[in-house]
Amino acid sequence: MRLISWNCQVLGNPWTGRSLHKIVREQAPTICFFMETRLDKDGFVNLYSNLPFNNKIIVKHPDAGGGLAFLWKNTINLEIINYTANHVLAVVTEEDGFRLFLIGFYGWPEAQKKVRSWRLSEHLKTFIEGPWMIIGDFNAFLHALEKKSRRPPQTSQVDAFRDALESCQLQDLGFKGQRREKSFKFEESWLLKADCETMVKEAWGRENIASHGLESIKQKIQMCGAELLSWGSAWTDPDVEAIKEIQKRLDKLNEEEISETSKAEFLDLSKRMDELLQKHEIY
């Protein structure tokens, strides 16, 4: 069993859609759980019917944000027990009869409503008859360092989340991995700039190399690469600000009440976004 859980923050735009298809293609999961899709069943099927999953549960309240998508393949024996706008509870049965209860969980993001998340987790525990696992986003923190902002989470909220996990006898599995360091890569798009050749020649022709022979060539390559990286960084991600602004407007339109005007604007912005992303792929 291979799982993907992703708070995708709106699936109704080309940028996120491309990322979703890429992740599914590369990771080949048997079960996917997506949160904050902002798509109802018709919207999801219209955009993502080509995903390699035979089964799906799509939950979306009309005229509201949020939205869950729980997908799984026929290669796994999975039965849905129940679901709401904040969870999907299923049981997976292996060939040897082993049963694992799996919950896709999306907690209330509002501080004053987080107690509903703890109550829901306690309620779901009553359906469990064996080992269980929760994937998703509680919209809560176990440790202050997990929050990537200057304002730390409230101690009372951290304590309440810990108490809820202890009450359900759940343990945080944590995360293992490493950050990628930025390395030099020649971008084909730099060749489109008229001054690229001049910049390379100037960097290569500098006479401040102390070594001789192959060592001097190695140092020239390193120096030239460093200057290319510095010079080309401005061209590597074109129209990033425009993409961000369009994304913000698309997000806002997804939250607003649907009208003919908003539909037209959404389609126009989506087309513009697609053009920028296609250009972005060249870079």
C-alpha positions in Angstrom: 0.0 0.0 0.0 1.4 3.4 -1.0 -0.2 6.6 0.3 -0.2 10.2 -0.7 -1.8 12.9 1.5 -1.7 16.5 0.2 -3.3 19.8 1.3 -3.4 21.1 -2.3 -5.1 24.4 -1.6 -7.4 24.5 -4.7 -7.2 21.9 -7.5 -9.2 24.0 -10.0 -6.2 25.7 -11.7 -3.6 24.5 -14.2 -0.6 25.0 -11.9 -1.8 22.7 -9.1 -3.2 20.3 -11.7 0.1 19.8 -13.4 1.8 19.2 -10.0 -0.9 16.7 -9.0 -0.4 14.7 -12.2 3.4 14.8 -11.8 3.2 13.5 -8.2 0.8 10.7 -9.0 2.9 9.7 -12.1 6.2 9.6 -10.1 5.0 8.2 -6.8 2.5 5.6 -8.2 0.3 5.6 -5.0 -2.5 3.1 -4.4 -4.4 5.6 -2.2 -4.6 9.4 -2.4 -6.2 11.9 0.0 -6.4 15.5 -1.1 -7.7 18.4 1.0 -8.9 21.9 0.2 -9.7 20.9 -3.4 -12.6 23.5 -3.7 -14.1 21.0 -6.2 -17.4 19.1 -6.1 -17.7 15.7 -7.7 -18.6 17.0 -11.2 -15.7 19.5 -11.1 -13.2 16.9 -10.0 -14.3 14.3 -12.6 -14.2 17.0 -15.3 -10.6 17.9 -14.5 -9.1 14.7 -13.2 -11.0 11.8 -14.7 -7.7 10.7 -16.3 -6.0 9.9 -13.0 -5.4 6.1 -12.6 -7.9 5.5 -9.8 -11.0 3.4 -10.3 -12.7 4.5 -7.1 -13.3 7.9 -5.4 -15.1 9.7 -2.7 -15.5 13.5 -3.4 -16.9 15.7 -0.6 -17.7 19.4 -1.0 -20.3 21.6 0.6 -22.1 23.9 -1.8 -21.0 27.5 -1.8 -18.2 26.8 0.6 -14.4 26.3 0.7 -12.7 23.1 1.7 -13.4 19.9 -0.2 -11.9 16.4 0.1 -11.0 13.8 -2.5 -10.2 10.2 -1.4 -9.1 8.0 -4.3 -8.0 4.3 -4.5 -7.1 1.7 -7.0 -8.8 -1.7 -7.6 -5.5 -3.4 -6.6 -6.3 -2.8 -3.0 -9.3 -4.2 -0.9 -10.7 -1.0 0.6 -14.2 -0.4 2.1 -15.5 3.1 3.0 -17.2 3.1 6.4 -18.3 6.7 6.6 -17.3 10.3 5.7 -18.1 13.9 6.3 -16.7 17.2 5.0 -13.8 16.8 7.4 -12.9 13.1 7.2 -13.1 9.8 5.3 -13.0 6.6 7.3 -12.1 3.3 5.5 -10.8 -0.1 6.3 -8.1 -1.9 4.2 -7.9 -5.7 4.2 -4.7 -7.4 3.1 -4.5 -10.8 1.4 -3.6 -12.5 4.7 -6.7 -11.0 6.4 -4.9 -8.2 8.2 -7.2 -5.1 8.6 -6.0 -1.5 8.9 -8.4 1.3 9.6 -7.4 4.4 7.6 -8.7 7.9 8.2 -8.2 10.8 5.9 -8.6 13.8 8.2 -8.9 17.5 7.7 -9.2 19.6 10.9 -11.0 22.9 11.3 -8.5 25.7 10.6 -10.3 28.3 12.7 -8.9 28.5 16.2 -12.3 28.7 17.8 -13.4 25.5 16.0 -10.5 23.3 16.7 -12.3 21.6 19.5 -14.5 20.1 16.8 -11.5 18.3 15.4 -10.7 16.7 18.8 -14.4 15.6 19.2 -14.4 14.1 15.7 -11.3 12.1 16.3 -12.8 10.8 19.6 -16.0 9.9 17.7 -14.1 8.1 14.9 -12.3 6.0 17.5 -15.5 4.3 18.4 -15.6 2.7 14.9 -12.1 1.3 15.2 -11.6 -2.4 15.8 -7.9 -3.0 15.5 -4.9 -0.9 14.3 -5.6 2.4 12.7 -3.8 5.3 11.1 -4.7 8.9 10.3 -3.4 10.9 7.4 -4.2 14.4 6.4 -4.0 17.8 8.0 -5.2 18.5 11.6 -4.4 22.2 11.1 -2.6 22.0 14.4 0.9 21.8 15.8 2.5 19.4 18.2 5.6 21.6 18.5 6.1 25.3 18.2 9.0 24.8 15.8 6.6 23.3 13.2 5.0 26.6 12.5 6.9 28.5 9.8 6.0 32.1 10.9 7.2 34.7 13.4 4.1 34.2 15.6 4.3 30.9 17.5 1.2 28.8 18.1 -0.7 29.3 21.3 0.4 26.9 24.0 -3.1 26.0 24.9 -3.7 24.8 21.3 -0.6 22.7 21.2 -1.5 21.1 24.6 -5.1 20.4 23.4 -3.7 18.7 20.2 -1.4 16.5 22.3 -4.2 15.6 24.7 -6.4 14.6 21.8 -3.7 12.3 20.3 -3.0 10.7 23.7 -6.7 10.2 24.3 -6.9 8.3 21.0 -3.6 6.5 21.7 -2.2 7.9 18.5 1.5 8.6 17.9 3.1 11.1 15.5 5.2 9.2 12.9 7.2 12.3 12.2 9.1 13.1 9.0 12.4 11.9 7.6 14.2 13.5 4.7 16.8 16.1 3.7 16.8 19.5 2.1 18.2 19.8 -1.4 21.1 22.2 -1.8 21.1 24.5 -4.8 23.5 23.4 -7.5 24.5 24.8 -10.9 22.5 23.8 -13.9 22.8 25.4 -17.3 19.3 26.6 -18.4 18.5 26.3 -22.1 16.4 29.5 -21.8 19.6 31.5 -21.1 20.5 31.1 -24.8 17.5 33.2 -25.7 19.2 36.2 -24.1 21.4 38.2 -26.5 24.1 39.0 -23.9 24.5 35.3 -22.8 27.5 34.7 -25.1 29.2 37.9 -24.1 28.8 37.1 -20.4 30.3 33.6 -20.9 33.3 34.9 -22.9 34.0 37.6 -20.3 33.9 35.2 -17.4 36.0 32.6 -19.2 38.6 35.2 -20.3 39.4 36.6 -16.8 43.1 36.3 -16.0 42.8 35.8 -12.2 43.5 32.0 -12.3 46.6 31.0 -10.5 46.7 27.4 -11.5 47.9 25.9 -14.8 46.8 23.1 -17.1 43.7 21.0 -16.3 43.4 22.6 -12.8 43.1 26.1 -14.4 40.4 24.8 -16.7 38.5 23.3 -13.8 38.7 26.7 -11.9 37.5 28.5 -15.0 34.5 26.2 -15.3 33.6 26.8 -11.7 34.0 30.5 -11.9 32.0 30.7 -15.2 29.3 28.5 -13.7 29.0 30.7 -10.6 28.7 33.9 -12.7 26.2 32.3 -15.0 24.1 31.2 -12.1 24.1 34.7 -10.6 23.4 36.3 -14.0 20.8 33.8 -15.1 18.7 33.7 -11.9 16.7 36.7 -13.0 15.7 34.8 -16.1 15.1 31.3 -14.7 11.6 31.9 -13.3 9.9 34.5 -15.5 6.5 36.0 -14.7 6.6 34.5 -11.2 4.9 37.5 -9.6 2.2 37.5 -12.3 1.6 33.8 -11.6 1.3 34.4 -7.9 -1.2 37.3 -8.4 -3.3 35.3 -10.8 -3.3 32.4 -8.3 -4.5 34.7 -5.5 -7.3 35.9 -7.6 -8.3 32.4 -8.6 -8.3 31.3 -5.0 -10.6 34.3 -4.1 -13.0 33.5 -7.0 -13.2 29.9 -5.7 -14.4 31.2 -2.4 -16.9 33.6 -3.7 -20.5 32.9 -4.8 -20.6 31.7 -8.4 -22.1 34.0 -11.0 -21.8 34.4 -14.8 -19.3 37.2 -14.3 -17.1 35.3 -11.9 -17.2 32.2 -14.3 -16.0 34.4 -17.2 -13.2 35.9 -15.1 -12.2 32.5 -13.8 -11.9 31.1 -17.4 -10.0 34.1 -18.6 -7.6 33.9 -15.7 -7.2 30.2 -16.1 -6.3 30.6 -19.7 -3.7 33.3 -18.8 -2.3 31.1 -16.1 -1.9 28.2 -18.5 0.0 30.4 -21.0 2.3 31.6 -18.2 2.9 28.0 -17.0 3.7 26.8 -20.5 6.2 29.5 -20.8 7.5 28.6 -17.3 8.1 25.0 -18.4 10.5 26.2 -21.1 12.5 27.9 -18.4 
